Structure formats: C-alpha cells, structure tokens
C-alpha cells in the first residue's frame, strides 16, 4: 500500500535510509523534509504484514513539487 508518510513513520524511514546508503541523510534532515519543507512530500510503501517483525515499511520516496516540476530527492527500498 502506498500512502503519505507521517511523523510516526520516521523511525522506520531512518532505518531504511541507513540500511540503503553509505552516506545516509540524518534523522534531523529526514524530519525537516517530512515536516518542515513546504515543497517536500514523502510517500511510504507499507507491507500488509510486518516482515521482519516490527517493520511495516518496505520503502519510501521523498520528492519536491516546485512550480510545474517534480524533483525526486531520495528513493529507498
């Protein structure tokens, strides 16, 4: 299921970010994009079952919508 991310998803977004990238965005950077940037949007892919236990997110995408452009900032699965 794909849906907008919320602050409740932040812990799992950080976990995925750190697992996928050698120079991951920090929690503070991710939180600023999720909550503090008017151009930024986050979507998360949610699993129907928690696999592994405690993990319901399979991935996310962060993007900006600026005027008539969509800029993909980060994608991780």
C-alpha positions in Angstrom: 0.0 0.0 0.0 1.4 3.5 -0.9 0.4 6.4 1.3 1.7 9.7 2.6 4.3 9.4 5.3 3.6 10.7 8.8 5.9 11.5 11.8 5.0 8.0 13.1 6.9 6.5 10.2 10.1 8.4 10.8 11.9 5.7 12.8 11.4 3.2 10.0 12.3 5.7 7.3 15.6 6.4 9.2 16.3 2.6 9.5 15.7 2.1 5.7 17.8 5.2 4.9 20.8 3.9 7.0 20.5 0.4 5.5 20.5 1.6 1.9 23.0 4.4 1.7 26.7 4.7 2.6 26.2 8.4 3.4 22.6 8.5 4.7 20.5 11.5 5.5 20.4 12.2 9.2 17.2 11.9 11.2 17.2 15.7 11.5 17.4 16.0 7.7 14.7 13.5 7.1 12.4 15.1 9.7 13.0 18.6 8.1 11.9 17.2 4.7 8.9 15.3 6.2 7.6 18.2 8.4 9.4 21.5 7.7 9.7 21.9 3.9 6.7 23.2 2.1 7.9 21.8 -1.2 8.7 18.3 0.1 6.4 15.3 0.1 7.0 11.7 1.3 5.3 8.6 0.3 5.8 5.2 2.0 5.3 1.7 0.8 3.6 -0.3 3.6 3.6 -4.1 3.8 0.5 -6.0 4.6 2.4 -7.9 7.3 5.4 -6.8 9.4 8.4 -8.5 7.8 10.8 -8.5 9.7 8.8 -8.2 12.9 8.4 -4.5 13.8 9.0 -3.3 10.2 5.9 -2.4 8.3 7.6 -0.1 5.7 9.1 -1.6 2.6 10.4 1.7 1.2 9.9 5.4 0.7 10.3 8.2 -1.8 10.9 11.9 -1.0 10.2 14.4 -3.7 9.7 18.1 -4.2 7.0 19.7 -6.2 8.2 23.1 -7.3 6.0 25.0 -9.7 5.5 22.6 -12.6 8.4 20.3 -11.8 8.7 17.2 -9.7 12.2 16.6 -8.3 12.9 13.2 -6.8 15.2 13.7 -3.8 15.6 10.2 -2.5 14.2 6.7 -3.1 15.0 3.7 -0.9 13.5 0.1 -0.6 
